[in-house]
Amino acid sequence: MDREIEAFLELKNLIEKMNTEIPCVVVEGKKDKEALEKIGYRGRILYANKFRKTGEKIVILTDFDEEGREIAERIIRKTGEKNIDNFFRNEFRKILKSIGRDDIQSIINLWKKYERLFC
């Protein structure tokens, strides 16, 4: 099977698991939010630059470049590690890296290519 197709299916499965476990995701921008919505995330999606500490479990899905890591670290310092779920961030990073990507918005391209086949 093509690695991009595998990545798409892995992301879809990961999102389904997030829908049952994670009420809130923090992203960098509008395209990141759109990507998560298109692939099926149904929880709240907040922008990193407007994020305020919340008592609920969150996943930080900023990009995996230097800027995205710095933003994630700021949010962790602000929120405290006990409210951060790193499992999903690490899984997203692994899957996207396997297809040579480090940005959340690249999920949109996968969705456009494969949604007719698998959605």
N, C-alpha and C positions, 0 to 999 in steps of 0.2 A: 504494500500500500504506500502511496505517496506520503512523504513526511509531513507536508502541509495538511493533508486530509487527516492524518493521525493527530496532528496538533489541534486542528479544529475540533475534532471529536473529544479530545482530552479537555479542551477548554470548555466545551458544552457540558461535559460531565462535572467538571470542577464548579462551574456556575450553578448547576443543579444542587450540588452539595452546599454551596454557599447560601443558596436560597433557603435551606433548612436550618442553617447554623449562624449566619451572619446578618444582622439587621442593618448594617451600615458600612459603606465603603467610602474611602476618601481618595479622590483623583486630582490630577493637576488641572485639567481643562475640559471644555465642552465636548471635544472629539473623544476623549477618554470615556466620558459619561455616555455618549452615544454608542460607543463600542460595547460597553457592558450591557446597556439596555438592549441592543440588537441581538446580542448572543444569549439574552434571556435572564439577566439579573433583575430581580423584582424588589429588592430592598431599597433603602434610601441611599442616594449618592450625593456626597457633599464635595465641594471644591476645597482644596488644600488652603487656598488663600483666604477662605471665609470660615474655616473650621474652628469650632469652639469645643472645648473639652466636653465630653459626654460620658455618662456612666456606663454605657453599653459597649459590648465587644465590637471592635472595628477591624477592618482590613485596610491597610494603606496600599493602594495600587497606583502610586506615582511611577513614572518611568524608571528604568533600571540604569540610566546614565548617571553621571556625577550630580547633576542638578536634582534629579528625582530622588537620589539617595539622600542628599542634603535636606530636601523638603521632608522626606520620611523621618529622618533623624530629629528634625525640629518638632514634628508632631509627636513623636515618641517622648521627647523630653517634656513637652507640654502636657501630654495625657498620662504618661506613666506606662510602663511595659505591661502591667497586668491586664490592661484593656485592649491590648494589641494582639491580633491573631497573625502570627508570622507564617504559619503553615501555608495559607493560601497565597501570600505574596511570594514565598519561595517556589511554590508550584507554578505560578504564572511565569516567574522568571525562567525556570527550567524549560517550560514548554516554549516560550517565545524565543529563548536563546537557541533552542534546537532547530529553529527555522531562520536563525540569523537576525532576529529582531530584539530590540530592548525597549520598545514603546507600546503602551497599552492601546493606543489608537490603531495600531496595525491589525488589531482584531477585526476592524471594519473590513479590511481587504479580504481576510479569510472568510468572513461572513458573506460578503458579496460573491465570492467565488463558489462557495459550497452550500449556501443556505437552501438552494433548490433541491440539492441532493439529500440533505439530512434534516431539514426542518419541516 
